[in-house]
Amino acid sequence: MNIRCRILLLCLGALFPQWLYPGEENRVRFFFAGDLMQHGAQIRSARQADGHYDYDTCFSFIRERVRDSDLAVVNMETSFSGPPYTGYPSFSSPDVLVSAVLRNGFNVFLTANNHILDKGSAGALRTIALYDSMGVSHCGTTPPWIMLEKNGIKVAILNYTYASNRHVPANIFPVNRMDTLLIEKHIREVREKNAACIICCMHWGTEYQLHPSGQQRLLADWLCSKGVTAVIGSHPHVPQPIEIRKRSDGKTAFLVAYSLGNFISNQPEPFSRMGLILSFDVEVTQEGPHIASAWYEWIWTWRPSEDGKTIYHVLPVSDPRLYRNVVKKPDDTLIICKTVKTLRNFMRETSPDINERRRYPPYERENLYFGNHPAFRPLWARQSVSPPLKEGIPTAQNCCPGRTNQSAGATRSD
C-alpha cells in the first residue's frame, strides 16, 4: 500500500465518527420517558368539534427524539377501560391515545403502576387487550416481563409497582409488586432465556419529593447486586437524581434514574410540569453489558390557550433557543427558565456523572448528535407467584384479536 493510500485511510478514520463502524451494531439505544397521565382537562383538550379525539399535537415537538431510539419506553399511567372517559382519581382514556403514542415513536409500554386497576379488573383486562390487538410490547401485569431482540442483543424489560389503588386478586388480574422474591424469580427466568441485559422499571418512591427514599436506594443497590444493567423509576411526578456506577475499566456497569418525573400531565406545580427524558446505549462485549452515551434532557408540559381551549405539548426546554420562537408569553418563558435553573442546579449536585443534553438542532452536526459530548458546552413484601388467570384476556372492540397464549413472559424479535 503506497503512502498516499495510507494517508487517505488515516484521514477517513479521523473524519468519520465511531458509531459508523460495523462493531457499533452490537448495541441497543434506549429512550425513556416518565409518567404519561391523562387528567380530565387533557381529555377535554383532545376532544375535537366532531367528537373524535386527537393527541398527535401533544408529541409534535418530541417525536424525532423518540424515533431515534431502538426501544422507546413510557409509563402508561392510565387505563383504557372505554367510555365514559375520566381523569383523576380514576383514569380511563380514549383508545386513540395508544395509536398516537405508537405513531410518535414509543414501542414499549409499562403497565405496573398504581392506576392500572382504576376501573377494576374489567378495565385492566380491556387495557391489555387493546395493547395486544395493536401489537404493543408491554410488561408489568400480563405478561410480567418481555424479552426483545434488537441488533442481535436480547434485552429483558421488567416492571414493578409498590401497589395499586384498587385490590384485585392475582388470579383475576396479576400486577407485579415490588417483592424481591418475585423480582429474583423473573431475573432467573430471563437469564435462562439468555438475556444479555436486564432493565428494571420501578414504580416507587414518595410523590413530589426530589430526593429518593431510603427504600428506593436499598432496592436499587439490591438490583445492582443481582446484575441488572439499569433501573428506571416513576411515580414521584418530579425528577429525581440519576446515579452511575462504573467498572474497574471505567465503563458504566449500572445506571439508576430514581424518577424521570412526568412526561405529560395536567399537574400544576412547576416541578411536576418539568420532567426528564433519558437516553443511553447498551453495548455487549465479552466482559458483559455496559452503558454508553448516556444523557438526559429537560421537557416541559406546555399548555398554551388557542381560541379559548388549552392545548398540551411536550416541549424540550434544555436550550431556550428550542422554544423561544414558540412560547410567546413572557410569563411562560420566565417560569420555564426559573424551573430549569433550579432543577439543573439540583441535578448538577446530585447527578454529576451523567451529561445534560443541551441541543439546538440547526447547529448540530448530525454525526455528533449522539455521543458522550454535549452539543455546546458541558454542564456538568412478599408476593406469591401469580396463579393462572381465571379468565382469558378479551379482545378489545374494533381492534384485531390479541395474543391468546400468555406465558410467564413474552419474547419478541423485531
C-alpha positions as CSV (number, residue, x, y, z in Angstrom):
1,M,0.0,0.0,0.0
2,N,1.6,3.3,-1.0
3,I,1.9,6.3,1.3
4,R,-1.0,8.2,-0.3
5,C,-3.5,5.4,0.4
6,R,-2.3,5.2,4.0
7,I,-2.7,8.9,4.5
8,L,-6.2,8.7,2.9
9,L,-7.2,5.9,5.3
10,L,-6.0,7.8,8.3
11,C,-7.9,10.9,7.3
12,L,-11.1,8.9,6.8
13,G,-10.6,7.3,10.2
14,A,-10.3,10.7,11.8
15,L,-13.3,12.2,10.0
16,F,-15.9,9.5,10.5
17,P,-17.4,9.1,13.9
18,Q,-17.1,5.9,15.9
19,W,-20.7,4.9,15.5
20,L,-20.4,4.4,11.8
21,Y,-18.1,1.4,12.3
22,P,-19.6,-2.1,12.0
23,G,-18.6,-3.0,15.6
24,E,-21.1,-0.5,16.8
25,E,-24.0,-2.6,15.5
26,N,-23.8,-4.6,18.7
27,R,-25.6,-2.1,20.8
28,V,-29.2,-1.1,21.6
29,R,-30.3,2.5,22.0
30,F,-32.9,3.2,24.7
31,F,-35.2,6.1,25.2
32,F,-37.2,6.5,28.4
33,A,-40.0,8.9,29.3
34,G,-41.7,9.3,32.7
35,D,-45.4,9.2,33.6
36,L,-47.9,9.7,30.7
37,M,-51.0,10.8,32.5
38,Q,-54.5,11.8,31.3
39,H,-56.3,14.2,33.6
40,G,-59.8,15.3,32.8
41,A,-58.6,18.6,31.3
42,Q,-56.3,16.7,28.9
43,I,-59.1,14.5,27.7
44,R,-61.3,17.5,27.1
45,S,-58.5,19.2,25.2
46,A,-58.1,16.2,22.9
47,R,-61.8,16.2,22.0
48,Q,-62.4,17.7,18.6
49,A,-65.5,19.5,17.3
50,D,-66.8,16.4,15.6
51,G,-66.5,14.3,18.8
52,H,-63.3,12.4,18.0
53,Y,-60.1,12.7,19.9
54,D,-56.7,13.8,18.6
55,Y,-53.4,13.5,20.6
56,D,-50.7,14.0,17.9
57,T,-50.1,17.6,18.7
58,C,-49.0,16.6,22.2
59,F,-45.9,14.9,20.9
60,S,-45.1,17.1,17.8
61,F,-42.0,18.7,19.4
62,I,-40.6,15.5,20.8
63,R,-41.3,12.8,18.3
64,E,-37.9,12.9,16.5
65,R,-36.1,12.3,19.8
66,V,-38.2,9.3,20.4
67,R,-37.8,7.8,16.9
68,D,-34.0,8.0,17.1
69,S,-34.0,5.0,19.5
70,D,-34.4,1.3,19.1
71,L,-36.5,0.8,22.2
72,A,-38.6,3.8,23.5
73,V,-40.3,3.1,26.8
74,V,-43.0,5.0,28.5
75,N,-45.0,4.5,31.7
76,M,-48.7,4.4,30.7
77,E,-50.3,5.7,33.9
78,T,-53.8,5.4,32.8
79,S,-56.3,2.7,31.8
80,F,-58.2,2.2,28.6
81,S,-61.5,1.0,30.0
82,G,-63.8,2.5,27.4
83,P,-66.2,5.4,27.9
84,P,-67.1,7.4,29.9
85,Y,-63.6,8.8,29.9
86,T,-62.4,10.1,33.2
87,G,-59.3,11.7,34.7
88,Y,-58.0,11.7,38.3
89,P,-58.5,9.9,40.5
90,S,-59.8,7.0,38.4
91,F,-58.3,7.2,34.9
92,S,-59.8,5.9,31.7
93,S,-58.6,7.4,28.4
94,P,-59.7,7.2,24.8
95,D,-58.2,4.4,22.8
96,V,-56.8,6.7,20.2
97,L,-54.2,7.9,22.7
98,V,-52.5,4.5,22.2
99,S,-52.3,5.0,18.5
100,A,-50.8,8.5,18.9
101,V,-48.2,7.2,21.3
102,L,-47.2,4.5,18.9
103,R,-47.3,6.7,15.9
104,N,-44.9,9.1,17.6
105,G,-42.2,6.5,18.3
106,F,-42.8,4.7,21.5
107,N,-42.8,0.9,21.2
108,V,-42.7,-0.4,24.9
109,F,-45.4,0.3,27.4
110,L,-45.1,-0.1,31.2
111,T,-48.3,-1.3,32.9
112,A,-47.3,-1.9,36.6
113,N,-48.4,1.2,38.3
114,N,-51.0,2.3,40.9
115,H,-53.6,3.3,38.3
116,I,-53.8,0.2,36.2
117,L,-56.7,-1.1,38.2
118,D,-58.6,2.2,38.5
119,K,-61.6,0.7,36.7
120,G,-61.2,-2.7,38.3
121,S,-60.2,-6.0,36.6
122,A,-62.5,-5.4,33.6
123,G,-60.8,-2.1,32.8
124,A,-57.4,-3.6,33.2
125,L,-58.2,-6.6,31.0
126,R,-59.6,-4.3,28.3
127,T,-56.4,-2.2,28.5
128,I,-54.1,-5.2,28.0
129,A,-56.4,-6.5,25.2
130,L,-56.1,-3.1,23.4
131,Y,-52.3,-3.2,23.7
132,D,-52.2,-6.8,22.4
133,S,-54.5,-6.1,19.5
134,M,-52.3,-3.1,18.4
135,G,-49.1,-5.1,18.7
136,V,-47.7,-3.2,21.6
137,S,-44.9,-4.7,23.6
138,H,-45.8,-4.2,27.2
139,C,-45.0,-5.7,30.6
140,G,-45.7,-5.4,34.3
141,T,-49.0,-7.2,34.5
142,T,-49.6,-9.9,32.0
143,P,-47.0,-10.7,30.7
144,P,-44.9,-9.7,33.8
145,W,-41.7,-9.3,31.7
146,I,-40.8,-9.1,28.0
147,M,-37.7,-10.1,26.0
148,L,-36.9,-8.1,22.9
149,E,-34.1,-8.7,20.5
150,K,-32.5,-5.7,18.7
151,N,-29.3,-5.7,16.7
152,G,-28.6,-9.2,17.9
153,I,-28.9,-8.3,21.6
154,K,-31.6,-9.9,23.8
155,V,-32.9,-7.3,26.2
156,A,-35.2,-8.2,29.1
157,I,-37.5,-5.5,30.5
158,L,-39.1,-6.0,33.9
159,N,-41.7,-3.7,35.6
160,Y,-42.9,-3.5,39.2
161,T,-45.1,-1.2,41.3
162,Y,-45.3,-0.5,45.0
163,A,-49.1,-1.1,45.0
164,S,-52.3,-0.4,43.0
165,N,-55.2,1.9,44.0
166,R,-57.7,-1.0,43.9
167,H,-57.2,-4.5,45.1
168,V,-58.0,-7.3,42.7
169,P,-56.9,-10.9,43.3
170,A,-53.9,-12.0,41.3
171,N,-55.8,-14.9,39.7
172,I,-58.3,-12.3,38.3
173,F,-55.6,-9.8,37.2
174,P,-52.0,-10.0,38.2
175,V,-49.9,-6.9,38.9
176,N,-46.1,-7.2,39.6
177,R,-45.5,-5.9,43.1
178,M,-42.1,-4.9,44.4
179,D,-41.3,-8.2,46.1
180,T,-37.7,-9.3,46.0
181,L,-38.7,-13.0,45.7
182,L,-40.8,-12.3,42.6
183,I,-38.2,-10.0,41.1
184,E,-35.5,-12.6,41.7
185,K,-37.7,-15.3,40.0
186,H,-38.2,-13.1,36.9
187,I,-34.5,-12.3,36.7
188,R,-33.8,-16.0,36.8
189,E,-36.3,-16.7,34.1
190,V,-34.9,-14.1,31.7
191,R,-31.4,-15.3,32.3
192,E,-32.5,-18.8,31.4
193,K,-33.6,-17.3,28.1
194,N,-30.2,-15.8,27.5
195,A,-30.9,-12.1,28.2
196,A,-27.8,-10.1,27.5
197,C,-29.0,-7.2,29.7
198,I,-31.9,-6.6,32.1
199,I,-33.7,-3.3,32.6
200,C,-35.9,-3.0,35.7
201,C,-38.6,-0.3,35.6
202,M,-39.8,0.5,39.1
203,H,-43.0,2.4,40.1
204,W,-41.8,3.6,43.6
205,G,-40.9,6.4,45.9
206,T,-42.7,9.3,47.5
207,E,-44.8,11.7,45.4
208,Y,-43.4,15.2,44.9
209,Q,-40.1,14.5,46.7
210,L,-36.9,15.4,44.8
211,H,-34.7,13.1,46.8
212,P,-35.2,9.3,46.6
213,S,-36.3,7.5,49.7
214,G,-34.2,5.0,51.6
215,Q,-36.3,2.2,50.2
216,Q,-35.6,3.3,46.7
217,R,-31.8,3.4,47.4
218,L,-31.8,0.0,49.1
219,L,-33.8,-1.7,46.3
220,A,-31.5,-0.1,43.7
221,D,-28.5,-1.5,45.5
222,W,-30.1,-4.9,45.6
223,L,-30.9,-4.8,41.9
224,C,-27.4,-3.8,41.1
225,S,-26.1,-6.8,43.1
226,K,-28.3,-9.1,41.0
227,G,-26.7,-8.0,37.8
228,V,-29.4,-5.6,36.5
229,T,-27.9,-3.1,34.0
230,A,-30.3,-0.2,34.5
231,V,-33.2,0.8,36.8
232,I,-35.7,3.4,35.7
233,G,-38.1,4.9,38.2
234,S,-41.5,6.5,38.0
235,H,-44.3,7.7,40.3
236,P,-42.9,10.7,42.3
237,H,-44.1,13.0,39.4
238,V,-41.0,15.1,39.8
239,P,-37.4,14.5,38.7
240,Q,-35.0,12.7,41.0
241,P,-31.2,12.0,40.7
242,I,-29.5,9.7,38.2
243,E,-26.6,7.6,39.6
244,I,-24.0,5.9,37.5
245,R,-21.7,3.2,38.8
246,K,-18.6,2.2,36.9
247,R,-16.5,-0.9,36.5
248,S,-12.7,-1.0,37.1
249,D,-12.1,-0.4,33.4
250,G,-14.1,2.9,33.6
251,K,-17.2,1.7,31.7
252,T,-20.6,2.2,33.2
253,A,-21.9,-1.1,34.6
254,F,-25.1,0.2,36.3
255,L,-27.4,3.2,36.0
256,V,-30.3,4.1,38.2
257,A,-32.7,7.0,37.4
258,Y,-34.8,7.2,40.5
259,S,-37.6,9.2,38.8
260,L,-38.0,10.9,35.4
261,G,-41.0,12.9,36.6
262,N,-44.0,13.4,34.4
263,F,-43.9,13.0,30.6
264,I,-47.2,14.8,30.2
265,S,-49.9,15.6,32.7
266,N,-52.2,18.4,34.0
267,Q,-50.4,18.7,37.3
268,P,-50.0,22.4,38.1
269,E,-46.8,22.8,40.1
270,P,-43.6,23.8,38.1
271,F,-41.6,20.8,39.3
272,S,-44.3,18.4,38.2
273,R,-44.6,20.1,34.8
274,M,-40.8,19.7,34.3
275,G,-39.7,16.1,33.5
276,L,-36.7,14.3,32.1
277,I,-36.2,12.2,29.0
278,L,-33.3,9.8,29.3
279,S,-31.3,8.1,26.6
280,F,-28.4,5.6,26.7
281,D,-26.9,2.8,24.6
282,V,-26.3,-0.7,26.0
283,E,-23.3,-2.4,24.5
284,V,-22.5,-6.0,25.0
285,T,-18.9,-7.3,25.0
286,Q,-17.1,-10.3,26.3
287,E,-16.9,-8.6,29.7
288,G,-20.7,-8.2,29.7
289,P,-23.1,-5.4,29.1
290,H,-22.3,-1.8,29.8
291,I,-23.9,1.6,29.3
292,A,-22.5,4.2,26.9
293,S,-23.6,7.7,25.6
294,A,-26.0,8.4,28.5
295,W,-27.7,11.8,28.6
296,Y,-30.9,13.4,29.8
297,E,-32.8,16.4,28.6
298,W,-35.4,18.6,30.3
299,I,-39.0,18.7,29.0
300,W,-41.9,20.9,30.0
301,T,-45.7,20.3,29.8
302,W,-46.6,23.5,27.9
303,R,-50.3,24.4,28.0
304,P,-51.0,27.4,25.7
305,S,-54.5,28.6,25.0
306,E,-55.8,28.6,21.5
307,D,-59.3,30.0,20.8
308,G,-60.2,29.6,24.4
309,K,-59.0,26.0,24.5
310,T,-56.0,24.7,26.4
311,I,-53.6,22.6,24.2
312,Y,-51.0,20.3,25.7
313,H,-47.5,19.8,24.3
314,V,-44.3,18.0,25.5
315,L,-41.7,20.7,24.9
316,P,-37.9,20.3,25.1
317,V,-36.6,23.2,27.1
318,S,-32.9,22.4,27.9
319,D,-31.9,25.2,25.5
320,P,-34.0,28.4,25.3
321,R,-33.4,28.5,21.5
322,L,-35.5,25.4,21.2
323,Y,-38.7,27.2,22.3
324,R,-38.2,30.9,22.2
325,N,-39.9,31.2,18.8
326,V,-42.7,29.0,20.0
327,V,-43.6,30.2,23.5
328,K,-44.9,33.7,23.1
329,K,-46.0,34.7,26.6
330,P,-43.2,36.2,28.7
331,D,-44.7,34.7,31.9
332,D,-44.4,31.2,30.4
333,T,-40.8,31.8,29.4
334,L,-39.9,33.1,32.8
335,I,-41.3,30.1,34.7
336,I,-39.7,27.7,32.3
337,C,-36.3,29.4,32.8
338,K,-36.6,29.6,36.6
339,T,-37.7,25.9,36.9
340,V,-34.9,24.7,34.6
341,K,-32.3,26.7,36.5
342,T,-33.4,25.3,39.9
343,L,-33.6,21.7,38.8
344,R,-30.4,22.0,36.8
345,N,-28.5,23.0,39.9
346,F,-30.2,20.2,41.8
347,M,-29.1,17.6,39.2
348,R,-25.6,19.1,39.0
349,E,-25.1,18.4,42.7
350,T,-26.8,15.0,42.8
351,S,-26.1,13.6,39.4
352,P,-22.6,14.7,38.4
353,D,-21.7,11.6,36.3
354,I,-24.2,12.0,33.6
355,N,-24.4,14.7,31.0
356,E,-27.3,17.0,30.4
357,R,-28.0,17.3,26.7
358,R,-28.4,20.9,25.5
359,R,-29.1,20.9,21.8
360,Y,-30.2,23.3,19.1
361,P,-30.7,21.1,16.0
362,P,-29.9,23.7,13.3
363,Y,-26.4,24.0,14.7
364,E,-25.6,20.4,15.5
365,R,-23.6,18.1,13.2
366,E,-25.6,15.1,12.6
367,N,-22.7,12.7,13.1
368,L,-22.2,14.1,16.6
369,Y,-25.9,14.1,17.6
370,F,-25.4,11.1,19.9
371,G,-22.3,10.5,22.0
372,N,-20.7,11.4,25.3
373,H,-20.4,15.1,24.5
374,P,-23.0,17.9,24.7
375,A,-23.8,20.0,21.7
376,F,-22.5,23.2,23.1
377,R,-20.7,23.2,26.4
378,P,-20.5,20.7,29.4
379,L,-22.6,21.4,32.4
380,W,-21.8,19.3,34.1
381,A,-43.3,-7.6,51.0
382,R,-43.9,-10.6,49.9
383,Q,-45.9,-11.7,46.9
384,S,-46.6,-15.2,45.8
385,V,-46.1,-16.2,42.2
386,S,-49.3,-15.3,40.4
387,P,-51.6,-18.2,39.7
388,P,-53.1,-18.6,36.2
389,L,-55.9,-16.2,35.3
390,K,-59.4,-17.5,35.8
391,E,-60.4,-15.8,32.5
392,G,-58.7,-15.2,29.3
393,I,-57.9,-11.7,28.0
394,P,-60.8,-10.4,25.9
395,T,-60.4,-8.8,22.5
396,A,-60.8,-5.1,22.5
397,Q,-63.7,-3.8,20.5
398,N,-62.9,-2.6,17.0
399,C,-59.4,-4.0,17.2
400,C,-57.7,-7.1,15.9
401,P,-57.6,-10.2,18.2
402,G,-54.8,-10.1,20.7
403,R,-52.4,-12.8,21.7
404,T,-54.1,-15.9,23.0
405,N,-51.1,-17.6,24.6
406,Q,-49.8,-15.7,27.6
407,S,-46.8,-17.4,29.1
408,A,-44.8,-16.3,32.2
409,G,-43.2,-13.7,30.0
410,A,-43.3,-12.6,26.4
411,T,-40.4,-12.9,23.9
412,R,-40.4,-10.8,20.7
413,S,-37.8,-10.3,18.0
414,D,-38.1,-7.3,15.7
